[in-house]
């Protein structure tokens, strides 16, 4: 399962040149959405998201799209 702890270290990693280069080199697409809008709400519904924020990893190299991981990161 994919799990991300959202803290300053995570923000620094995601904003780093090395991470951005890795994403570009490996043809990875990152997408963020606000569930108050129709398209992100549909995605959240399809993934059966129960807590927010959440992160999902999808594989679109095949058809149909495979869901690899979904992780709700609500505060406990």
N, C-alpha and C positions, 0 to 999 in steps of 0.2 A: 504494500500500500504506500502510496505517495503521501508524505506528510511534510508540511512546511511550518516552521515556527516563525511567525511574523514579528521580527524585532529589528533593531538597527543593523545587526550583522547581516540579516537576510536582505534588507534594503540595499546595503553596500554591495553585497554579492550580485544582486540582480542589476545594479547600476554599473557594475564594473565593465571595463573594456574587454576583459577576458571572456566574461559571460556573453556579452553582445557578439563577440567574434565567434564563439562556439555556436550560438544560435544561427548566425548567418552562414557559417561554414557547413552546418549540418542540415540546412534547409528546414528549420523548425519554425513554425508559426505560433506566436503567442497572441491570444485574444482575450480581452476582458469585456465584461458586460454588466450592465445595471439592470436587475430584474424588474425594475419599474417600467422598462421598455419591452415591447413585444418579442423581439428576437431573443434577447437573453432570457426572458421569462420562459419561452418555449424550450430553450436548451436546458434550463434548470429543471423544468417539468419532465423532459425526456430522460434526464439523468437521475430523476427522483431525489433531488437535493432536499434535505431536511433542515440543514443549518447553514448559516451564512457567517462569514464569507466561506467560499469553498473553492477548491481547485480540482480540475479534472484533466486527465491525460487521455487523449484520443488518438487512434491510429487510422489515418485516412489513406494509407498506402494500398488498402484493399477495399473492395465493396462487398458488403456494407461496412460503414465505419465501425471500428471496434472500440469499445470503452475499456481502457486499460486500468484506470484507477479513478476514484472519486473520493475526496476527503473533505468533510465539513470541518471548519476550523473555528467553530463557535467557542466562546470562552466558557470554561467549566468552573 
